[in-house]
Amino acid sequence: MSGAVRAAWAKSWPFVGGVEQWLPLDQHLADSTDVAGLLWDDWLADSVRSLVASAVGDACTARRLVRFLAGVHDVGKASPAFAVQVPRLADRMVRSGLRFGASVTNDRTALRHEVASAAVIERRLAQCTSLSSSMREQLSVVAAGHHGAYPPRSAVAVSRLDLLGEGLWVDVQHLLVDRALRRSELRWSELDGRVLPVAVQAALTAIVIMADWIASDEFCFPLLPVDVLPELDEPRVSESGRAVEGWRRAGLPRRWTAPSSDVSIENLFARRFPNLGTPPRSVQRAVVRAASDMAVPGLLMVEAPMGSGKTEAALLAAELLAARSGASGIFVALPTQATSSAMFSRVHDYLQHVPSGTEPRHTLALVHGKAALNEEASGLPSIRARTVLDEEPREHRGRLRPLVPVAEAWARGRKRAALAQFVVGTIDQVLFSALLARHVVIRQLSLIGNVVVIDEVHAADTYMAVYLDRALAWLASCGTPVVMLSATLPAERRRALYDAYESGRAGSLGVGAVADSECLGGDIGYPALVATGVAGPVVAVEEAGLSSDVAVRRVDDDLGSLVAELRGALRHGGCAAVVRNTVARAQETAAALEAEFGSEAVLLVHSRFLDVDRRAHDRRLLAELGPRGERPALRIVVGTQVLEQSLDIDFDLMVTDLAPVDLMFQRIGRLHRHAGRPRPVGVALARCLVTGAEWKGPVPVPVTGSVRVYGALPLLAAAHVLDAQLDGEPLRLPVDIARLVQDAYRPDLPPPAGWEAAWEEARRANRKVAAAQRKKAATYLLDPPEGRSLFGAFRGGVGNIDEDSPEGQACVRDSGDSVEVVVVVCGRDGIDRLVPWLADVALPLRHVPLADGVARLVAQCTVRLPPAMVLDPAVARRVIEHLERDRFEGWDATPLLRRQLALVLDDDLAADVAGFTVTYDRRQGLTALAQAPP
């Protein structure tokens, strides 16, 4: 039988044509066993190891189990259905005695090898162990899911024995299982009476996938010449020299161990943030104390004013929670790519002062679609995977296209989040951990070994909240601490976040019932901290610190009134912000203000600029209005919601469209933000002018664009609760923040007299939209972390999805403004070029791949199409069909540009696209005007 085992194959290269190299199945299983042990020893976070150990009794048993599962994950490749794929290798197996019928060639796709592996494992364990049927199921599901999806339980009951194998095939399969058992030294008695919760099953699957991918990397674990048939050696219990060298080549960083600290909070802040120059604030002290005292694993929610130092406090809290929980890193998630990139610099600075343990430096990743364009983001060690295939990919069937193994796609770029100790990215990375997508367990592994910090959590809308709540349940079930930051949260949302986390935590602790969170309702005080406690949430309310008054006043919604207000306020100079709720209003406003104040005084910022121009705007804003900025004598910044997120900038005067009250406070948080700054006479006092509504009637009427963005009810509620301030009563910050936000989001908030009809109509519309969003989000929502096993957990999933693709973002964000294009200029000479202000570079012919440097320049020219071109499905289809006529086939060879649509403009930076006149202007951004029908 040893000859048959020796002939069983796992890998071949090339897959098409004559095979030149191969890897025996037993060798691949041995490599995977050893890599799993090395992952356990050197890379996996202590918190993840504890998660597995808690289910099986101790860490030694857990390590042996991990090695065993990695050692059997591919035993199903010793089956006719798999073996027949490569004729030369199949013939060798036939000559060794492993025969199969003619029908196998035609029907082989009816049995995938991971399902065959699960069937073999269950059959062998039933024969030679006394393990319960549920434990056998919980072990086999790991092998069944190692290609990223869990089949239904019924699939393991294989009826086609001609595909699975009989006779000698069964003997070979069982011998491979037995050899894995001997390598791992696992004793079945150690698992008697044990239960593997689904969170543990998911973690084990992710570890096995990682081990498989590394062991499949031909750079780390070379294939053999096809004519070499190694002897069947006695199974080793220690790592082979081949495995040790392969692990070295993989270059994964060793786990980071957070330092324990017994110094005072003041000294800790001084060590980690030496450039602050000020002692920690009261809120910051409270956050650090809470992280030291709260239950672990646990959730810490921080509601504190804008500019109060929440970020620094959260990083320190995460460091302390990592030391207490065994997490080996910190994952910081923010609402957008822009805010993530801004946060990356702050985390990078922080890490310069954090001990790196046994590694010479920390590994830090920025993970979003534009991360490769961030000059500060350092490279990470990568797993270099070549096209070494063990299953014919669907892409190859019937058409030719570049093949990119899943392992390679995950090993480069933002997918390397799973490998880094410290990660900064968008909240999408967290939301995707609750999406029914292939390899979701790997996405979870990139989170569960860290402390997860979610900044600006209030930015998650109803649709995103569905995924966020489920992600929190999974994180809690895996023992992952989470820190959430917000200026303020509505009470209903605060309770929902806490309950979502506690549902997973209670299940992991075997408690069953979730602790009562009724105390989190209503106004709990401000600033406030909510932390997981032994018997329920622990609420701490801190001193508000220095307070300030802001004068709030209505302004008519016409450009003449706006110009008059700005002329009066800025007569002695100053820096003002005008925040509009839509890009179109911002563009119209900027054009009018340029005509009055001159183009040098006005700067327009919004989301519909080229990426290169948006980043230039951010740099300019920070250079002029940041903490150490050199302020111009006169500056008017017209912008959209981009001004309310993360950038640490200060304005002397704020003008804003009416918006939901919590977002109004975000915007006001940029007003007189930097204390002690000298200000011109006309803006010496903090003032916020509110426009964007018709104020003269009995009921305020928000402008149509604002209603389209936010809905009417949050806008009416904001006008209602701010009525006293709009009538002249000072807005006291931060004292009034929590009270007004809670009032605005009260489900039973009564309307003012005379508003009843408009209020009820808005309420009905709001409920309808929210219900539709929840229903739509639930379509691809991962099940909660409960049940006996993960078999069948991926019914109807979205498959392989890229979170930065339009399809991926549409899964976790309910946004119509999601079609991204790359702007290219094609002049009268017919030559494609970059926009002239970026670089005078002519692009090669469209079928030719781009050089790396040119690809990076092209990738900086991305912009999103306006809603008018994409919201209506029929219109969007016509637009995309038009854009696909200008196909740049060579871009598909570049990860930064793969599958990107191009928007080709003429020398005047204009184009006719499916009934729209599209133009780009460096001052105005992208505009699209619908053409009159012919």
Secondary structure by P-SEA (a helix, b strand, c coil): caaaaaacccccccccccccbbbcaaaaaaaaaaaaaaaaaccccaaaaaaaaaacccaaaaaaaaaaaaacccccccccccccccaaaaaaaaaaccccccccccccccccaaaaaaaaaaaaaaccccccaaaaaaaaaaaaacccccccccccccccccccccaaaaaaaaaaaaaaaaaacccccccccccccaaaaaaaaaaaaaaaaaaaccccccccccccccccccccccccaaaaaaaaaaccccccccccccccaaaaaaaacccccccccaaaaaaaaaaacccccbbbbbbbccccaaaaaaaaaaaaaaaaccccbbbbbcccaaaaaaaaaaaaaaaaacccccccbbbbbbcccccccccccccccccccccccccccccccccccccccaaaaaaccccccccccbbbbcaaaaaaaaccccaaaaaaaaccccbbbbcccccccaaaaaaaaaaaaaaaaabbbbbbbcccccaaaaaaaaaaaaaaaaaaaccccccccccccccccccbbbbbccccbbbbbccccbbbbbbbbbbcccaaaaaaaaaaaaccbbbbbbbbccaaaaaaaaaaaaaaccccccccccccccaaaaaaaaaaaaaccccccccccbbbbbbccccccccbbbbcbbbbccccaaaaaaaacccccccccccccccccbbbbbcccccccccccccaaaaacccaaaaaaaaaaacccccccccccccaaaaaaaaaacccccccccaaaaaaaaaaaaaaaaaaaaaaaacccccccccccccccccccccccccccaaaaaacccccccbbbbbbbbcccccccccccccccccccccccccaaaaaaaaacbbbbcccccccaaaaaaaaaaaaccccccccccccccccccccccccccccccccbbbbbccccbbbbbcccc
